[in-house]
Amino acid sequence: MKAICYVRVSTEEQVRGGVSLEAQEEKLRSYCSLQGLEMVELVREEGVSASKPLASRPGGARVVDALARGRASHVVALKLDRLFRDAVDALTRTKDWDHKGIALHLVDMGGQAINTSTAMGRFFLSTMASFAELERNLIAERTSLALNHKKRSLEAYGPTPMGYERTGDNLERNEDELSLVGSIKDRKEEGWSLRRIAGWLNESGAPTKQGGRWYASTVRYLLQNELYAN
């Protein structure tokens, strides 16, 4: 009945003042006490997004390693999105845990707790994992739509792009920089590689928007920006 408890907040949640690590920890300790679970380790993950696979996060890797070494047979988290957002990662990881006799406990799922040591718990987990990934994809889609709208409307967004200057909340054309963008596009259409274009820009002394050197990745990012589609 040994358990590893996992709590996580992303940077955005910290700013918004979401469910704190301390609040999560308190609920997990109470749950373990009620269920007769012995908490052998508490893993705290701060400022890390759940979009990263569990094993690629510092704290998540500790959980995976501890379970692989047989330190516990239960994983306890507040909600599914503390551990996973990707359905494939969630289902693959929990299926492996299930084969090894490791149960996942989700303490606060609409007022109910879910335990994957039961058939019903595993069914709910697979359903929730799909919805969690759907939510992440919808957020990404809305963000992309909002960003594209700002670009089309020449509204300021993020770092000011090459060829424009920021005036309040709007972008104003910088004809000299746009002329350079046109020259870059011309060379790409002539078959120049991204690395060759970057070398030409550095040799000619053309500054980047941030004042650094040009790299193939810088040129690629510029060419893929919808602002320069026409």
C-alpha positions as a LaTeX table, in Angstrom:
\begin{tabular}{lrrr}
\hline
Residue & $x$ (\AA) & $y$ (\AA) & $z$ (\AA) \\
\hline
Met1 & 0.00 & 0.00 & 0.00 \\
Lys2 & 2.94 & 2.34 & $-0.63$ \\
Ala3 & 2.15 & 5.38 & $-2.75$ \\
Ile4 & 3.93 & 8.15 & $-4.62$ \\
Cys5 & 2.04 & 11.43 & $-4.70$ \\
Tyr6 & 2.52 & 13.89 & $-7.56$ \\
Val7 & 1.60 & 17.59 & $-7.56$ \\
Arg8 & 2.18 & 20.04 & $-10.39$ \\
Val9 & 1.48 & 23.61 & $-11.42$ \\
Ser10 & 2.36 & 25.25 & $-14.72$ \\
Thr11 & 3.84 & 28.72 & $-14.97$ \\
Glu12 & 0.54 & 30.11 & $-16.27$ \\
Glu13 & $-1.36$ & 28.60 & $-13.34$ \\
Gln14 & 1.11 & 30.14 & $-10.90$ \\
Val15 & 0.43 & 33.54 & $-12.41$ \\
Arg16 & $-3.34$ & 33.03 & $-12.31$ \\
Gly17 & $-3.21$ & 31.73 & $-8.76$ \\
Gly18 & $-4.66$ & 28.32 & $-9.60$ \\
Val19 & $-4.70$ & 25.24 & $-7.37$ \\
Ser20 & $-1.45$ & 25.62 & $-5.44$ \\
Leu21 & 1.03 & 22.86 & $-4.74$ \\
Glu22 & 0.20 & 23.14 & $-1.04$ \\
Ala23 & $-3.55$ & 22.72 & $-1.67$ \\
Gln24 & $-2.93$ & 19.70 & $-3.88$ \\
Glu25 & $-0.59$ & 18.19 & $-1.31$ \\
Glu26 & $-3.14$ & 18.59 & 1.47 \\
Lys27 & $-5.83$ & 16.79 & $-0.52$ \\
Leu28 & $-3.50$ & 13.95 & $-1.49$ \\
Arg29 & $-2.34$ & 13.43 & 2.10 \\
Ser30 & $-5.96$ & 13.29 & 3.27 \\
Tyr31 & $-6.86$ & 10.81 & 0.52 \\
Cys32 & $-3.93$ & 8.53 & 1.36 \\
Ser33 & $-4.88$ & 8.57 & 5.03 \\
Leu34 & $-8.49$ & 7.62 & 4.25 \\
Gln35 & $-7.47$ & 4.86 & 1.85 \\
Gly36 & $-4.79$ & 3.41 & 4.10 \\
Leu37 & $-2.00$ & 4.31 & 1.69 \\
Glu38 & 1.51 & 5.04 & 2.95 \\
Met39 & 2.98 & 8.03 & 1.10 \\
Val40 & 6.64 & 7.13 & 0.58 \\
Glu41 & 7.44 & 10.14 & $-1.63$ \\
Leu42 & 5.87 & 13.44 & $-2.64$ \\
Val43 & 7.01 & 14.77 & $-6.01$ \\
Arg44 & 6.50 & 18.50 & $-6.61$ \\
Glu45 & 6.66 & 19.87 & $-10.15$ \\
Glu46 & 6.68 & 23.66 & $-10.50$ \\
Gly47 & 6.37 & 25.65 & $-13.73$ \\
Val48 & 6.11 & 22.60 & $-15.99$ \\
Ser49 & 3.38 & 22.06 & $-18.59$ \\
Ala50 & 1.50 & 18.76 & $-18.76$ \\
Ser51 & 1.86 & 18.86 & $-22.55$ \\
Lys52 & 5.32 & 17.38 & $-21.97$ \\
Pro53 & 5.27 & 13.57 & $-21.60$ \\
Leu54 & 5.48 & 12.52 & $-17.97$ \\
Ala55 & 8.90 & 10.89 & $-18.27$ \\
Ser56 & 10.41 & 14.01 & $-19.88$ \\
Arg57 & 9.65 & 16.22 & $-16.85$ \\
Pro58 & 12.14 & 16.26 & $-13.96$ \\
Gly59 & 9.54 & 15.32 & $-11.38$ \\
Gly60 & 7.72 & 12.97 & $-13.72$ \\
Ala61 & 10.95 & 11.11 & $-14.42$ \\
Arg62 & 11.38 & 10.64 & $-10.66$ \\
Val63 & 7.91 & 9.08 & $-10.46$ \\
Val64 & 8.59 & 6.73 & $-13.37$ \\
Asp65 & 11.99 & 5.72 & $-11.97$ \\
Ala66 & 10.68 & 5.12 & $-8.45$ \\
Leu67 & 7.90 & 2.90 & $-9.77$ \\
Ala68 & 10.35 & 0.98 & $-11.97$ \\
Arg69 & 12.46 & 0.30 & $-8.86$ \\
Gly70 & 9.42 & $-1.02$ & $-7.02$ \\
Arg71 & 9.31 & 1.71 & $-4.38$ \\
Ala72 & 5.51 & 1.95 & $-4.62$ \\
Ser73 & 2.49 & 0.32 & $-6.22$ \\
His74 & 0.18 & 3.34 & $-6.20$ \\
Val75 & 0.39 & 6.76 & $-7.88$ \\
Val76 & $-1.81$ & 9.52 & $-6.45$ \\
Ala77 & $-2.57$ & 12.84 & $-8.18$ \\
Leu78 & $-5.31$ & 15.42 & $-7.85$ \\
Lys79 & $-6.58$ & 15.18 & $-11.44$ \\
Leu80 & $-5.60$ & 13.55 & $-14.70$ \\
Asp81 & $-4.28$ & 16.81 & $-16.16$ \\
Arg82 & $-1.69$ & 17.00 & $-13.35$ \\
Leu83 & $-0.04$ & 13.95 & $-14.95$ \\
Phe84 & $-1.12$ & 13.86 & $-18.59$ \\
Arg85 & $-2.64$ & 15.87 & $-21.41$ \\
Asp86 & $-1.70$ & 13.55 & $-24.25$ \\
Ala87 & $-4.06$ & 10.58 & $-24.54$ \\
Val88 & $-1.41$ & 8.27 & $-26.00$ \\
Asp89 & 1.02 & 9.04 & $-23.18$ \\
Ala90 & $-1.70$ & 8.59 & $-20.56$ \\
Leu91 & $-3.03$ & 5.30 & $-21.89$ \\
Thr92 & 0.38 & 3.82 & $-22.71$ \\
Arg93 & 1.83 & 4.72 & $-19.33$ \\
Thr94 & $-1.18$ & 3.57 & $-17.29$ \\
Lys95 & $-1.46$ & 0.34 & $-19.29$ \\
Asp96 & 2.15 & $-0.42$ & $-18.41$ \\
Trp97 & 1.44 & 0.39 & $-14.76$ \\
Asp98 & $-1.63$ & $-1.84$ & $-14.83$ \\
His99 & 0.42 & $-4.79$ & $-16.10$ \\
Lys100 & 2.86 & $-4.22$ & $-13.23$ \\
Gly101 & 0.09 & $-4.02$ & $-10.64$ \\
Ile102 & 0.46 & $-0.27$ & $-10.16$ \\
Ala103 & $-2.79$ & 1.62 & $-9.56$ \\
Leu104 & $-3.40$ & 5.27 & $-10.42$ \\
His105 & $-5.61$ & 7.27 & $-8.06$ \\
Leu106 & $-7.19$ & 10.55 & $-9.19$ \\
Val107 & $-8.51$ & 12.24 & $-6.09$ \\
Asp108 & $-10.83$ & 14.98 & $-7.37$ \\
Met109 & $-12.74$ & 14.07 & $-10.51$ \\
Gly110 & $-15.99$ & 15.97 & $-10.20$ \\
Gly111 & $-16.21$ & 15.23 & $-6.50$ \\
Gln112 & $-15.36$ & 11.55 & $-6.96$ \\
Ala113 & $-12.10$ & 9.64 & $-6.77$ \\
Ile114 & $-11.02$ & 7.22 & $-9.49$ \\
Asn115 & $-8.88$ & 4.16 & $-8.87$ \\
Thr116 & $-7.57$ & 2.30 & $-11.94$ \\
Ser117 & $-7.19$ & $-0.93$ & $-10.01$ \\
Thr118 & $-10.86$ & $-1.47$ & $-10.89$ \\
Ala119 & $-12.38$ & $-2.12$ & $-14.33$ \\
Met120 & $-14.67$ & 0.90 & $-14.00$ \\
Gly121 & $-11.73$ & 3.08 & $-13.01$ \\
Arg122 & $-9.78$ & 2.02 & $-16.12$ \\
Phe123 & $-12.80$ & 2.73 & $-18.31$ \\
Phe124 & $-13.20$ & 6.25 & $-16.92$ \\
Leu125 & $-9.48$ & 6.88 & $-17.30$ \\
Ser126 & $-9.48$ & 6.06 & $-21.02$ \\
Thr127 & $-12.48$ & 8.34 & $-21.55$ \\
Met128 & $-10.97$ & 11.21 & $-19.58$ \\
Ala129 & $-7.62$ & 10.89 & $-21.36$ \\
Ser130 & $-9.34$ & 11.40 & $-24.70$ \\
Phe131 & $-11.20$ & 14.46 & $-23.42$ \\
Ala132 & $-8.01$ & 15.90 & $-21.91$ \\
Glu133 & $-6.24$ & 15.70 & $-25.26$ \\
Leu134 & $-9.28$ & 17.18 & $-27.01$ \\
Glu135 & $-9.18$ & 20.14 & $-24.60$ \\
Arg136 & $-5.47$ & 20.72 & $-25.27$ \\
Asn137 & $-6.02$ & 20.60 & $-29.04$ \\
Leu138 & $-8.96$ & 23.01 & $-28.82$ \\
Ile139 & $-6.87$ & 25.47 & $-26.80$ \\
Ala140 & $-4.07$ & 25.25 & $-29.37$ \\
Glu141 & $-6.58$ & 25.76 & $-32.18$ \\
Arg142 & $-8.12$ & 28.82 & $-30.54$ \\
Thr143 & $-4.68$ & 30.27 & $-29.88$ \\
Ser144 & $-3.67$ & 29.74 & $-33.51$ \\
Leu145 & $-6.87$ & 31.35 & $-34.78$ \\
Ala146 & $-6.39$ & 34.37 & $-32.52$ \\
Leu147 & $-2.77$ & 34.75 & $-33.63$ \\
Asn148 & $-3.69$ & 34.52 & $-37.32$ \\
His149 & $-6.40$ & 37.14 & $-36.82$ \\
Lys150 & $-3.89$ & 39.51 & $-35.24$ \\
Lys151 & $-1.50$ & 38.98 & $-38.14$ \\
Arg152 & $-4.17$ & 39.62 & $-40.76$ \\
Ser153 & $-5.31$ & 42.74 & $-38.91$ \\
Leu154 & $-1.72$ & 43.92 & $-38.35$ \\
Glu155 & $-2.25$ & 43.94 & $-34.61$ \\
Ala156 & 0.79 & 43.67 & $-32.35$ \\
Tyr157 & 1.56 & 40.17 & $-31.10$ \\
Gly158 & 4.59 & 38.79 & $-29.28$ \\
Pro159 & 8.00 & 40.06 & $-30.49$ \\
Thr160 & 7.72 & 42.64 & $-33.28$ \\
Pro161 & 8.32 & 40.81 & $-36.60$ \\
Met162 & 10.82 & 41.80 & $-39.27$ \\
Gly163 & 9.36 & 44.38 & $-41.63$ \\
Tyr164 & 7.17 & 46.08 & $-39.06$ \\
Glu165 & 7.37 & 48.52 & $-36.16$ \\
Arg166 & 5.04 & 48.53 & $-33.22$ \\
Thr167 & 2.88 & 51.62 & $-32.72$ \\
Gly168 & 0.67 & 51.13 & $-29.69$ \\
Asp169 & $-1.31$ & 47.94 & $-30.35$ \\
Asn170 & $-0.77$ & 48.00 & $-34.12$ \\
Leu171 & 2.01 & 47.11 & $-36.54$ \\
Glu172 & 3.27 & 49.68 & $-39.05$ \\
Arg173 & 5.22 & 48.72 & $-42.17$ \\
Asn174 & 8.99 & 49.21 & $-42.26$ \\
Glu175 & 9.69 & 49.35 & $-45.98$ \\
Asp176 & 13.46 & 48.83 & $-45.70$ \\
Glu177 & 13.01 & 45.64 & $-43.70$ \\
Leu178 & 10.21 & 44.44 & $-45.99$ \\
Ser179 & 12.54 & 44.94 & $-48.94$ \\
Leu180 & 15.05 & 42.66 & $-47.21$ \\
Val181 & 12.31 & 40.08 & $-46.63$ \\
Gly182 & 11.53 & 40.25 & $-50.36$ \\
Ser183 & 15.19 & 39.61 & $-51.20$ \\
Ile184 & 15.23 & 36.60 & $-48.88$ \\
Lys185 & 12.11 & 35.18 & $-50.53$ \\
Asp186 & 13.59 & 35.76 & $-53.99$ \\
Arg187 & 16.72 & 33.79 & $-53.13$ \\
Lys188 & 14.70 & 30.95 & $-51.65$ \\
Glu189 & 12.66 & 30.76 & $-54.86$ \\
Glu190 & 15.93 & 30.66 & $-56.81$ \\
Gly191 & 16.83 & 27.50 & $-54.90$ \\
Trp192 & 19.17 & 28.87 & $-52.25$ \\
Ser193 & 19.38 & 26.77 & $-49.09$ \\
Leu194 & 18.42 & 28.28 & $-45.76$ \\
Arg195 & 22.03 & 28.07 & $-44.60$ \\
Arg196 & 23.29 & 29.85 & $-47.72$ \\
Ile197 & 20.74 & 32.64 & $-47.27$ \\
Ala198 & 21.76 & 33.04 & $-43.61$ \\
Gly199 & 25.42 & 33.25 & $-44.66$ \\
Trp200 & 24.65 & 35.88 & $-47.30$ \\
Leu201 & 22.71 & 37.96 & $-44.75$ \\
Asn202 & 25.55 & 37.80 & $-42.22$ \\
Glu203 & 28.19 & 38.67 & $-44.83$ \\
Ser204 & 26.16 & 41.65 & $-46.05$ \\
Gly205 & 25.75 & 42.92 & $-42.48$ \\
Ala206 & 21.95 & 42.73 & $-42.50$ \\
Pro207 & 20.76 & 42.80 & $-38.86$ \\
Thr208 & 18.06 & 40.54 & $-37.51$ \\
Lys209 & 15.11 & 42.18 & $-35.76$ \\
Gln210 & 16.76 & 41.47 & $-32.41$ \\
Gly211 & 20.23 & 42.52 & $-33.59$ \\
Gly212 & 21.86 & 39.07 & $-33.57$ \\
Arg213 & 23.22 & 36.82 & $-36.29$ \\
Trp214 & 21.20 & 35.02 & $-38.94$ \\
Tyr215 & 20.85 & 31.25 & $-38.80$ \\
Ala216 & 19.07 & 28.78 & $-41.03$ \\
Ser217 & 16.37 & 28.44 & $-38.37$ \\
Thr218 & 15.91 & 32.24 & $-38.32$ \\
Val219 & 15.41 & 32.30 & $-42.09$ \\
Arg220 & 12.99 & 29.35 & $-41.92$ \\
Tyr221 & 10.89 & 31.05 & $-39.24$ \\
Leu222 & 10.71 & 34.24 & $-41.32$ \\
Leu223 & 9.70 & 32.42 & $-44.50$ \\
Gln224 & 6.99 & 30.48 & $-42.69$ \\
Asn225 & 5.41 & 33.62 & $-41.18$ \\
Glu226 & 2.03 & 34.28 & $-42.79$ \\
Leu227 & 2.73 & 38.01 & $-42.65$ \\
Tyr228 & 4.96 & 37.58 & $-45.70$ \\
Ala229 & 2.66 & 35.27 & $-47.67$ \\
Asn230 & 1.98 & 37.85 & $-50.39$ \\
\hline
\end{tabular}
